């Protein structure tokens, strides 16, 4: 398995990460590896938008990723307003 080295980490940052590792019952190495695996596995919004644009171009859709995001945000806003009325 490849290794990653990070130089010039501020001491306060190293100490904060070591404390978080201790709270998780892990060594600093285990904690940082778990964090990196989690970060590496995340799908970023830019990746999702790029894939949506690829799909839209194949389907020759006139709907843009921005319009889709606007619709999602509108739906979330409506749901929030509905819950606030309850």
N, CA, C and O atoms as a Tinker XYZ file with bonds, in Angstrom:
   344  protein
     1  N      0.857000   -1.167000    0.000000    73     2
     2  CA     0.000000    0.000000    0.000000    64     1     3
     3  C      0.905000    1.233000    0.000000    63     2     4     5
     4  O      1.899000    1.266000    0.727000    81     3
     5  N      0.575000    2.251000   -0.808000    73     3     6
     6  CA     1.387000    3.466000   -0.841000    64     5     7
     7  C      1.349000    4.222000    0.480000    63     6     8     9
     8  O      0.448000    4.038000    1.298000    81     7
     9  N      2.344000    5.069000    0.666000    73     7    10
    10  CA     2.420000    5.903000    1.870000    64     9    11
    11  C      2.301000    7.365000    1.489000    63    10    12    13
    12  O      2.629000    7.758000    0.369000    81    11
    13  N      1.829000    8.165000    2.433000    73    11    14
    14  CA     1.748000    9.616000    2.269000    64    13    15
    15  C      2.452000   10.242000    3.464000    63    14    16    17
    16  O      2.213000    9.863000    4.610000    81    15
    17  N      3.324000   11.207000    3.181000    73    15    18
    18  CA     3.980000   11.968000    4.248000    64    17    19
    19  C      3.554000   13.417000    4.118000    63    18    20    21
    20  O      3.471000   13.951000    3.012000    81    19
    21  N      3.288000   14.047000    5.239000    73    19    22
    22  CA     2.928000   15.462000    5.246000    64    21    23
    23  C      3.925000   16.177000    6.141000    63    22    24    25
    24  O      4.033000   15.886000    7.332000    81    23
    25  N      4.649000   17.111000    5.553000    73    23    26
    26  CA     5.658000   17.855000    6.303000    64    25    27
    27  C      5.098000   19.200000    6.751000    63    26    28    29
    28  O      4.107000   19.695000    6.214000    81    27
    29  N      5.752000   19.766000    7.734000    73    27    30
    30  CA     5.456000   21.126000    8.208000    64    29    31
    31  C      4.048000   21.272000    8.769000    63    30    32    33
    32  O      3.414000   22.313000    8.598000    81    31
    33  N      3.563000   20.238000    9.432000    73    31    34
    34  CA     2.263000   20.323000   10.097000    64    33    35
    35  C      2.450000   21.145000   11.371000    63    34    36    37
    36  O      3.322000   20.833000   12.182000    81    35
    37  N      1.651000   22.181000   11.554000    73    35    38
    38  CA     1.781000   22.968000   12.787000    64    37    39
    39  C      1.566000   22.084000   14.018000    63    38    40    41
    40  O      0.722000   21.188000   14.020000    81    39
    41  N      2.339000   22.355000   15.050000    73    39    42
    42  CA     2.273000   21.544000   16.266000    64    41    43
    43  C      0.866000   21.529000   16.855000    63    42    44    45
    44  O      0.402000   20.487000   17.318000    81    43
    45  N      0.184000   22.672000   16.844000    73    43    46
    46  CA    -1.172000   22.743000   17.394000    64    45    47
    47  C     -2.129000   21.857000   16.600000    63    46    48    49
    48  O     -3.031000   21.240000   17.166000    81    47
    49  N     -1.924000   21.802000   15.289000    73    47    50
    50  CA    -2.768000   20.945000   14.447000    64    49    51
    51  C     -2.504000   19.483000   14.761000    63    50    52    53
    52  O     -3.437000   18.692000   14.898000    81    51
    53  N     -1.228000   19.127000   14.874000    73    51    54
    54  CA    -0.865000   17.749000   15.216000    64    53    55
    55  C     -1.454000   17.357000   16.561000    63    54    56    57
    56  O     -1.973000   16.252000   16.715000    81    55
    57  N     -1.378000   18.254000   17.535000    73    55    58
    58  CA    -1.905000   17.970000   18.868000    64    57    59
    59  C     -3.425000   17.804000   18.839000    63    58    60    61
    60  O     -3.969000   16.922000   19.504000    81    59
    61  N     -4.104000   18.649000   18.072000    73    59    62
    62  CA    -5.565000   18.552000   17.972000    64    61    63
    63  C     -5.973000   17.237000   17.324000    63    62    64    65
    64  O     -6.929000   16.599000   17.764000    81    63
    65  N     -5.258000   16.828000   16.287000    73    63    66
    66  CA    -5.565000   15.557000   15.624000    64    65    67
    67  C     -5.270000   14.374000   16.543000    63    66    68    69
    68  O     -6.024000   13.402000   16.563000    81    67
    69  N     -4.187000   14.451000   17.296000    73    67    70
    70  CA    -3.856000   13.384000   18.243000    64    69    71
    71  C     -4.937000   13.268000   19.313000    63    70    72    73
    72  O     -5.284000   12.162000   19.727000    81    71
    73  N     -5.468000   14.401000   19.759000    73    71    74
    74  CA    -6.541000   14.380000   20.762000    64    73    75
    75  C     -7.801000   13.744000   20.187000    63    74    76    77
    76  O     -8.471000   12.966000   20.867000    81    75
    77  N     -8.126000   14.070000   18.940000    73    75    78
    78  CA    -9.304000   13.468000   18.298000    64    77    79
    79  C     -9.109000   11.964000   18.131000    63    78    80    81
    80  O    -10.041000   11.182000   18.316000    81    79
    81  N     -7.896000   11.574000   17.781000    73    79    82
    82  CA    -7.596000   10.152000   17.639000    64    81    83
    83  C     -7.778000    9.435000   18.972000    63    82    84    85
    84  O     -8.357000    8.350000   19.027000    81    83
    85  N     -7.287000   10.039000   20.032000    73    83    86
    86  CA    -7.417000    9.435000   21.362000    64    85    87
    87  C     -8.885000    9.288000   21.747000    63    86    88    89
    88  O     -9.282000    8.264000   22.305000    81    87
    89  N     -9.693000   10.309000   21.451000    73    87    90
    90  CA   -11.128000   10.227000   21.758000    64    89    91
    91  C    -11.808000    9.109000   20.975000    63    90    92    93
    92  O    -12.773000    8.504000   21.440000    81    91
    93  N    -11.289000    8.847000   19.778000    73    91    94
    94  CA   -11.851000    7.780000   18.948000    64    93    95
    95  C    -11.260000    6.420000   19.303000    63    94    96    97
    96  O    -11.646000    5.403000   18.726000    81    95
    97  N    -10.321000    6.400000   20.255000    73    95    98
    98  CA    -9.687000    5.142000   20.650000    64    97    99
    99  C     -8.750000    4.609000   19.581000    63    98   100   101
   100  O     -8.577000    3.398000   19.440000    81    99
   101  N     -8.146000    5.519000   18.829000    73    99   102
   102  CA    -7.265000    5.124000   17.735000    64   101   103
   103  C     -5.908000    5.792000   17.899000    63   102   104   105
   104  O     -5.762000    6.805000   18.583000    81   103
   105  N     -4.924000    5.187000   17.245000    73   103   106
   106  CA    -3.632000    5.866000   17.152000    64   105   107
   107  C     -3.795000    7.008000   16.156000    63   106   108   109
   108  O     -4.763000    7.045000   15.396000    81   107
   109  N     -2.856000    7.927000   16.167000    73   107   110
   110  CA    -2.906000    9.030000   15.209000    64   109   111
   111  C     -2.875000    8.481000   13.783000    63   110   112   113
   112  O     -3.601000    8.969000   12.917000    81   111
   113  N     -2.053000    7.487000   13.537000    73   111   114
   114  CA    -1.959000    6.851000   12.216000    64   113   115
   115  C     -3.311000    6.274000   11.799000    63   114   116   117
   116  O     -3.768000    6.512000   10.681000    81   115
   117  N     -3.949000    5.523000   12.685000    73   115   118
   118  CA    -5.255000    4.924000   12.367000    64   117   119
   119  C     -6.304000    5.997000   12.103000    63   118   120   121
   120  O     -7.091000    5.895000   11.161000    81   119
   121  N     -6.304000    7.016000   12.939000    73   119   122
   122  CA    -7.287000    8.091000   12.803000    64   121   123
   123  C     -7.119000    8.821000   11.472000    63   122   124   125
   124  O     -8.092000    9.034000   10.749000    81   123
   125  N     -5.881000    9.202000   11.152000    73   123   126
   126  CA    -5.632000    9.930000    9.910000    64   125   127
   127  C     -5.937000    9.071000    8.689000    63   126   128   129
   128  O     -6.472000    9.572000    7.700000    81   127
   129  N     -5.605000    7.789000    8.746000    73   127   130
   130  CA    -5.926000    6.897000    7.633000    64   129   131
   131  C     -7.431000    6.828000    7.424000    63   130   132   133
   132  O     -7.906000    6.909000    6.291000    81   131
   133  N     -8.186000    6.679000    8.509000    73   131   134
   134  CA    -9.649000    6.627000    8.398000    64   133   135
   135  C    -10.197000    7.925000    7.809000    63   134   136   137
   136  O    -11.111000    7.897000    6.985000    81   135
   137  N     -9.641000    9.058000    8.230000    73   135   138
   138  CA   -10.091000   10.351000    7.701000    64   137   139
   139  C     -9.782000   10.470000    6.213000    63   138   140   141
   140  O    -10.619000   10.941000    5.443000    81   139
   141  N     -8.594000   10.049000    5.805000    73   139   142
   142  CA    -8.225000   10.116000    4.394000    64   141   143
   143  C     -9.083000    9.192000    3.543000    63   142   144   145
   144  O     -9.481000    9.560000    2.438000    81   143
   145  N     -9.372000    7.998000    4.047000    73   143   146
   146  CA   -10.237000    7.070000    3.312000    64   145   147
   147  C    -11.624000    7.681000    3.140000    63   146   148   149
   148  O    -12.218000    7.590000    2.066000    81   147
   149  N    -12.136000    8.303000    4.198000    73   147   150
   150  CA   -13.453000    8.945000    4.121000    64   149   151
   151  C    -13.440000   10.088000    3.107000    63   150   152   153
   152  O    -14.346000   10.194000    2.281000    81   151
   153  N    -12.430000   10.932000    3.166000    73   151   154
   154  CA   -12.329000   12.056000    2.232000    64   153   155
   155  C    -12.212000   11.546000    0.798000    63   154   156   157
   156  O    -12.861000   12.068000   -0.109000    81   155
   157  N    -11.389000   10.535000    0.601000    73   155   158
   158  CA   -11.197000    9.982000   -0.739000    64   157   159
   159  C    -12.446000    9.340000   -1.312000    63   158   160   161
   160  O    -12.616000    9.281000   -2.530000    81   159
   161  N    -13.314000    8.861000   -0.443000    73   159   162
   162  CA   -14.533000    8.208000   -0.897000    64   161   163
   163  C    -15.693000    9.144000   -1.154000    63   162   164   165
   164  O    -16.708000    8.742000   -1.723000    81   163
   165  N    -15.549000   10.392000   -0.737000    73   163   166
   166  CA   -16.634000   11.355000   -0.932000    64   165   167
   167  C    -16.763000   11.726000   -2.400000    63   166   168   169
   168  O    -15.774000   11.864000   -3.119000    81   167
   169  N    -17.991000   11.880000   -2.817000    73   167   170
   170  CA   -18.250000   12.391000   -4.153000    64   169   171
   171  C    -18.488000   13.890000   -4.016000    63   170   172   173
   172  O    -19.389000   14.319000   -3.296000    81   171
   173  N    -17.693000   14.665000   -4.695000    73   171   174
   174  CA   -17.784000   16.118000   -4.609000    64   173   175
   175  C    -18.887000   16.634000   -5.522000    63   174   176   177
   176  O    -19.215000   16.012000   -6.532000    81   175
   177  N    -19.446000   17.764000   -5.159000    73   175   178
   178  CA   -20.516000   18.376000   -5.937000    64   177   179
   179  C    -20.075000   18.603000   -7.378000    63   178   180   181
   180  O    -20.859000   18.386000   -8.301000    81   179
   181  N    -18.847000   19.032000   -7.582000    73   179   182
   182  CA   -18.348000   19.275000   -8.942000    64   181   183
   183  C    -18.377000   17.995000   -9.772000    63   182   184   185
   184  O    -18.677000   18.038000  -10.966000    81   183
   185  N    -18.067000   16.853000   -9.148000    73   183   186
   186  CA   -18.118000   15.577000   -9.857000    64   185   187
   187  C    -19.553000   15.221000  -10.233000    63   186   188   189
   188  O    -19.810000   14.738000  -11.336000    81   187
   189  N    -20.477000   15.460000   -9.320000    73   187   190
   190  CA   -21.888000   15.174000   -9.583000    64   189   191
   191  C    -22.395000   16.052000  -10.720000    63   190   192   193
   192  O    -23.070000   15.570000  -11.629000    81   191
   193  N    -22.070000   17.337000  -10.667000    73   191   194
   194  CA   -22.513000   18.254000  -11.715000    64   193   195
   195  C    -21.925000   17.876000  -13.068000    63   194   196   197
   196  O    -22.620000   17.935000  -14.082000    81   195
   197  N    -20.659000   17.490000  -13.094000    73   195   198
   198  CA   -20.033000   17.080000  -14.352000    64   197   199
   199  C    -20.733000   15.850000  -14.914000    63   198   200   201
   200  O    -20.988000   15.777000  -16.117000    81   199
   201  N    -21.045000   14.886000  -14.059000    73   199   202
   202  CA   -21.744000   13.680000  -14.509000    64   201   203
   203  C    -23.148000   14.019000  -14.995000    63   202   204   205
   204  O    -23.603000   13.477000  -16.002000    81   203
   205  N    -23.839000   14.913000  -14.286000    73   203   206
   206  CA   -25.176000   15.331000  -14.716000    64   205   207
   207  C    -25.102000   15.999000  -16.085000    63   206   208   209
   208  O    -25.961000   15.765000  -16.935000    81   207
   209  N    -24.089000   16.823000  -16.304000    73   207   210
   210  CA   -23.925000   17.474000  -17.603000    64   209   211
   211  C    -23.622000   16.461000  -18.693000    63   210   212   213
   212  O    -24.110000   16.599000  -19.815000    81   211
   213  N    -22.819000   15.437000  -18.381000    73   211   214
   214  CA   -22.540000   14.378000  -19.355000    64   213   215
   215  C    -23.814000   13.642000  -19.731000    63   214   216   217
   216  O    -24.076000   13.395000  -20.908000    81   215
   217  N    -24.601000   13.295000  -18.727000    73   215   218
   218  CA   -25.860000   12.591000  -18.980000    64   217   219
   219  C    -26.798000   13.473000  -19.793000    63   218   220   221
   220  O    -27.426000   13.011000  -20.746000    81   219
   221  N    -26.891000   14.735000  -19.416000    73   219   222
   222  CA   -27.777000   15.662000  -20.126000    64   221   223
   223  C    -27.362000   15.801000  -21.582000    63   222   224   225
   224  O    -28.219000   15.886000  -22.462000    81   223
   225  N    -26.057000   15.826000  -21.852000    73   223   226
   226  CA   -25.608000   15.978000  -23.237000    64   225   227
   227  C    -25.919000   14.737000  -24.059000    63   226   228   229
   228  O    -26.204000   14.848000  -25.252000    81   227
   229  N    -25.871000   13.561000  -23.450000    73   227   230
   230  CA   -26.216000   12.327000  -24.154000    64   229   231
   231  C    -27.699000   12.310000  -24.481000    63   230   232   233
   232  O    -28.096000   11.878000  -25.564000    81   231
   233  N    -28.507000   12.772000  -23.563000    73   231   234
   234  CA   -29.955000   12.797000  -23.768000    64   233   235
   235  C    -30.407000   14.034000  -24.531000    63   234   236   237
   236  O    -31.589000   14.187000  -24.836000    81   235
   237  N    -29.464000   14.911000  -24.835000    73   235   238
   238  CA   -29.774000   16.168000  -25.509000    64   237   239
   239  C    -30.853000   16.937000  -24.756000    63   238   240   241
   240  O    -31.792000   17.470000  -25.347000    81   239
   241  N    -30.697000   16.979000  -23.456000    73   239   242
   242  CA   -31.651000   17.668000  -22.591000    64   241   243
   243  C    -31.344000   19.157000  -22.559000    63   242   244   245
   244  O    -30.187000   19.570000  -22.642000    81   243
   245  N    -32.385000   19.945000  -22.439000    73   243   246
   246  CA   -32.193000   21.386000  -22.321000    64   245   247
   247  C    -32.131000   21.820000  -20.859000    63   246   248   249
   248  O    -31.960000   23.003000  -20.567000    81   247
   249  N    -32.270000   20.860000  -19.940000    73   247   250
   250  CA   -32.226000   21.169000  -18.513000    64   249   251
   251  C    -30.767000   21.227000  -18.078000    63   250   252   253
   252  O    -29.998000   20.296000  -18.318000    81   251
   253  N    -30.400000   22.326000  -17.439000    73   251   254
   254  CA   -29.019000   22.486000  -16.978000    64   253   255
   255  C    -28.876000   21.986000  -15.545000    63   254   256   257
   256  O    -29.861000   21.823000  -14.825000    81   255
   257  N    -27.646000   21.748000  -15.154000    73   255   258
   258  CA   -27.396000   21.323000  -13.776000    64   257   259
   259  C    -27.825000   22.409000  -12.799000    63   258   260   261
   260  O    -28.273000   22.106000  -11.692000    81   259
   261  N    -27.694000   23.665000  -13.196000    73   259   262
   262  CA   -28.122000   24.763000  -12.323000    64   261   263
   263  C    -29.632000   24.719000  -12.097000    63   262   264   265
   264  O    -30.104000   24.962000  -10.987000    81   263
   265  N    -30.385000   24.409000  -13.150000    73   263   266
   266  CA   -31.838000   24.303000  -13.010000    64   265   267
   267  C    -32.216000   23.139000  -12.092000    63   266   268   269
   268  O    -33.154000   23.238000  -11.301000    81   267
   269  N    -31.484000   22.050000  -12.206000    73   267   270
   270  CA   -31.738000   20.894000  -11.342000    64   269   271
   271  C    -31.460000   21.267000   -9.891000    63   270   272   273
   272  O    -32.257000   20.969000   -9.002000    81   271
   273  N    -30.321000   21.924000   -9.659000    73   271   274
   274  CA   -29.990000   22.337000   -8.293000    64   273   275
   275  C    -31.018000   23.321000   -7.749000    63   274   276   277
   276  O    -31.389000   23.245000   -6.578000    81   275
   277  N    -31.482000   24.243000   -8.589000    73   275   278
   278  CA   -32.523000   25.181000   -8.153000    64   277   279
   279  C    -33.779000   24.431000   -7.737000    63   278   280   281
   280  O    -34.400000   24.766000   -6.728000    81   279
   281  N    -34.156000   23.416000   -8.511000    73   279   282
   282  CA   -35.347000   22.630000   -8.184000    64   281   283
   283  C    -35.158000   21.876000   -6.871000    63   282   284   285
   284  O    -36.081000   21.798000   -6.061000    81   283
   285  N    -33.977000   21.326000   -6.660000    73   283   286
   286  CA   -33.688000   20.618000   -5.407000    64   285   287
   287  C    -33.773000   21.584000   -4.232000    63   286   288   289
   288  O    -34.376000   21.268000   -3.206000    81   287
   289  N    -33.175000   22.749000   -4.381000    73   287   290
   290  CA   -33.198000   23.751000   -3.300000    64   289   291
   291  C    -34.626000   24.220000   -3.029000    63   290   292   293
   292  O    -35.010000   24.403000   -1.874000    81   291
   293  N    -35.417000   24.415000   -4.096000    73   291   294
   294  CA   -36.816000   24.817000   -3.915000    64   293   295
   295  C    -37.584000   23.747000   -3.149000    63   294   296   297
   296  O    -38.364000   24.058000   -2.249000    81   295
   297  N    -37.360000   22.484000   -3.510000    73   295   298
   298  CA   -38.034000   21.391000   -2.818000    64   297   299
   299  C    -37.661000   21.324000   -1.352000    63   298   300   301
   300  O    -38.516000   21.095000   -0.496000    81   299
   301  N    -36.394000   21.523000   -1.063000    73   299   302
   302  CA   -35.947000   21.509000    0.340000    64   301   303
   303  C    -36.549000   22.674000    1.114000    63   302   304   305
   304  O    -36.958000   22.526000    2.265000    81   303
   305  N    -36.597000   23.838000    0.462000    73   303   306
   306  CA   -37.166000   25.017000    1.109000    64   305   307
   307  C    -38.657000   24.793000    1.404000    63   306   308   309
   308  O    -39.142000   25.141000    2.481000    81   307
   309  N    -39.373000   24.213000    0.442000    73   307   310
   310  CA   -40.795000   23.927000    0.650000    64   309   311
   311  C    -40.989000   22.926000    1.787000    63   310   312   313
   312  O    -41.904000   23.076000    2.596000    81   311
   313  N    -40.134000   21.912000    1.850000    73   311   314
   314  CA   -40.235000   20.919000    2.927000    64   313   315
   315  C    -39.962000   21.569000    4.276000    63   314   316   317
   316  O    -40.650000   21.284000    5.256000    81   315
   317  N    -38.956000   22.443000    4.329000    73   315   318
   318  CA   -38.653000   23.144000    5.581000    64   317   319
   319  C    -39.831000   24.002000    6.022000    63   318   320   321
   320  O    -40.187000   24.024000    7.200000    81   319
   321  N    -40.434000   24.709000    5.068000    73   319   322
   322  CA   -41.584000   25.559000    5.400000    64   321   323
   323  C    -42.756000   24.714000    5.892000    63   322   324   325
   324  O    -43.478000   25.117000    6.804000    81   323
   325  N    -42.940000   23.548000    5.288000    73   323   326
   326  CA   -44.018000   22.649000    5.705000    64   325   327
   327  C    -43.800000   22.198000    7.147000    63   326   328   329
   328  O    -44.741000   22.183000    7.941000    81   327
   329  N    -42.562000   21.830000    7.489000    73   327   330
   330  CA   -42.261000   21.380000    8.847000    64   329   331
   331  C    -42.412000   22.514000    9.853000    63   330   332   333
   332  O    -42.818000   22.289000   10.993000    81   331
   333  N    -42.089000   23.720000    9.435000    73   331   334
   334  CA   -42.220000   24.868000   10.339000    64   333   335
   335  C    -43.679000   25.145000   10.680000    63   334   336   337
   336  O    -43.981000   25.641000   11.765000    81   335
   337  N    -44.586000   24.825000    9.755000    73   335   338
   338  CA   -46.008000   25.055000    9.995000    64   337   339
   339  C    -46.613000   24.007000   10.927000    63   338   340   341
   340  O    -47.671000   24.231000   11.514000    81   339
   341  N    -45.940000   22.865000   11.061000    73   339   342
   342  CA   -46.490000   21.788000   11.911000    64   341   343
   343  C    -46.348000   22.100000   13.378000    63   342   344
   344  O    -46.757000   21.302000   14.221000    81   343
